[in-house]
Amino acid sequence: MSAAPPTLFDFLGEEVSNAEERAAFHMRLRARGIQDLAVLRTLELVPRALFVPHRYADLAQKDVSLPIGCGQTISEPGLVAQMMEALDLAKHHRVLEVGAGTGYTAAILAQLAGEVISLERFQSLATEARSRLGQMGIDNAGVVWGDGLSIPPEVGAFDRIFVEGRLDAGPEAFIPLLEDGGILVFAQQDPEAPVRQQLVKLMRSGSEAEMTCIAPCRMQAILPGLARAL
């Protein structure tokens, strides 16, 4: 009889087994103002080293963004934590992620929400992320090779939408995809200082949308179209 495939919990602790490292990681997130205990615990447990190129594995526990291929980056854990906390996730939520990258945030979202659909415009990244999540036994998050700026309405509505990147054209196209009371988190240029960016939380209430600035950030623009690789 073949062995059962490894699950996420078989990997937990591989890169955070050292108590001092784990405490330091936790304190860095706390220093960012993160208070949501579920978010803190999930970021502690999901091993970021499995989602970065091997040559950067020793930097995985640092609060820095790292290159991942196709000219893309994986965001620093502190920024990911701020985005997850802003989403205010619950186990019954259906979540759309735009910009899967290596699947790191999809793995985190899968622990905090009920269903996750993650879009990635680079086919090579989407294929690798899908395989990685499958190997980890994560079955409530799927990675799709798709254009995150051209989402067909038949995918349905979402409780939460997470755009891991900057929306230069604004968030308007995503609002119809949100359930009433739903939340969209994304980055945009600061209108008062275009050289700066800010993380924004948008909450839909009927036909109205209320936006709140969360924190400064630096993220790549979400681009239209599909690409096999770079």
N, C-alpha and C positions, 0 to 999 in steps of 0.2 A: 504494500500500500504506500502510495507516495505521500510525502509530508504535506501538511496543509500549508498554503502560501502564507508568508509573513504578513502580519497586520501592522497598522501604525504602532500599536502598543509593543510590538517586538522591537521597534526601533527607538522607542522613547528612552531617553536617558543616555543614548550612545555618545552624544556630544554635550550633555548637561549632567553627566554622572558626578562630576566633581562638585562638591557642595559649595566651595568658595566661588567657582565660576557661576554656578546657578544663582547664588546670592547676589553676585555682582551684576549679573544680567537682570535680575529682578529689580535691583536698586536703580539701574539705568532707566528702566521703563518707568519706575516710580518718579524719577527725576523729571521725566517728560510730563508728569502730571496724570499718569494713567492710574485710575482708581478701580476700574471694573475688574473684579477678582477672576471672573471667568476668562476674560481676555488675557490677563496676566498669566494665569495658569496655562492656558493654551499655548501662548508664545513660549513659555518655559519648556513645554513638553514636545512641541513639534520641532524636530531637529533640522534647523536651517542648513546645516552642513550637507544634508542630502539633496539640497536644492540649488547649490552653487557649484560651479566648476571645481574639480578636485584641487586645482592649484590655489584656490582661495579658501579651502576648507578651514585653515587655521584662523581666518578672519571672520568666520561665520557667526561667532558669538559677539563680534564687535558691532557697535551701532553705526555702521557705515553701509552705503549702497555698494553693490558689486556688479561687475560686468557678467553677463550670462550668455552672450552670443547674439547674433543677428543685430548687433548694435544696441541691444537693450540692456537694462539693468534690473537688479532685484533691489527693492527699496530697503532702507535701513529698518531694523525691527522697531525702533521707537516710532517712526512714522507709520508703519503698519499697525502698531498698537493704537495710535491715535485714530486711524481710519476705522479700525474695528470697533473701538469704543463709540465713535460717532454714529456707526450704523445701528447701535443698540439692538443687537441680534437676539433672537429667541429661537427655540428649537422647532417651532412650527413655520418659520419663515422660508419663503422661496426667494432665492438670491440669484441675481445676474451679476457676473463679474466681467468686465471688459479689460483685457490685457492679462492673460493667464501667466505669461512668462514661463517659468519653470514649474509652476503649480504650487508654489509655496503658500500664497495667500488662499488658494482654493483649498489646500489641506487645512488651513486654519479655519476658514469659513465652514468647512464640512463638520468641524467639531462644535461649532456654535449655532448652526442653522440646520434646517431640515433637508433642503434640496439646493444644490448649487449648480448653475450652468455657467461655465467659464469660456469666454471667446478669446481666441488668439489669432492674429492676422498672419503670423509666420507659421507655415505648416510644420517646419522642423521643430520649432519650440512646442507647438500643440501636440505633436506626436510623442515627443519625449515626456511632456508633462502628463499626458494621458497614461502612458506606460508607467510612469513613476507612481502616480496615485493608485493605479491598479496593483502594482507590486506591494504597496503599503496597505492594501485591503480596504481602501476608501471607496465605498460604493454609492455614496450619496452626492458625489461631485463628479461632473463630467466636463471634459475639455473638448471644445469644438473648434475646428479651423474655420474661422468666420470673420467677417468684417464687423467690428464692434460699433461702427458708425452707420451701419445699414442693417438694422434688425427688423425682420419681418414681423408684422403684428400678430401672426398666428402663433408665435411663441407664448403668447399670453402675458398676463400682468405679473409683476413681482412685488414682494413686500419690501425688498431692499435691492438697490443697484449700487455697485461699487465699481467706479472707473479708476483703474490704477494708472493714471496719467492725467495730462492737462487737456482740457476741452477748450480749444481755441475758438470754436464756433458756438460755444455756450451749451447749456444743458437742455434746451427746449425740446430736442428730439427724444429725450429720455423720459420726459414728464408723462406722456401718454402711456408709457409702459409701467408706471408706478400705480400700485393700489392706492386708494384713498387712505391717507395716513402713512404712506410709504416714505422711505428715506433714500435719497441719492447722495453719495459722497464722491467728490471729484476735486481736481485741482484746476485753478484758473489763474490768469495773469491778474495781478492786483491793479484794478482800474485807476487807482491814484498814483501808482508807481509801476509802470509796465515792466521794469527790469526785475520786479519781484513777483513771486507767486504765492498763492494762499490756498490752503485746504478749505473746502467749503462743504457744508451740510445743507442740503435742500430737503424740506419736508413738504409733501403735497397734502393739501386740505381742500378737497373738492376741486374747484377750478383755480384755486389760489396756490401759490408756491412761496414758501418763506425760506430765505437763505440766511445762513449764519456762518461767519468766518471762524475757523477753528484754530489754525496755526499757520505760520509761514512754512513753505515747503519748496522743493525743487524737483520737478518731475518732467519726463519727456512728454511731448505732445502725442496724443492719440491720432494716428493717421488713418485715412480711409483706404479701402481696397485690401486685396489679399497678396501674400508673398510666400513663395515656397521656402526661401532662405535668403540670406544676405551675403 
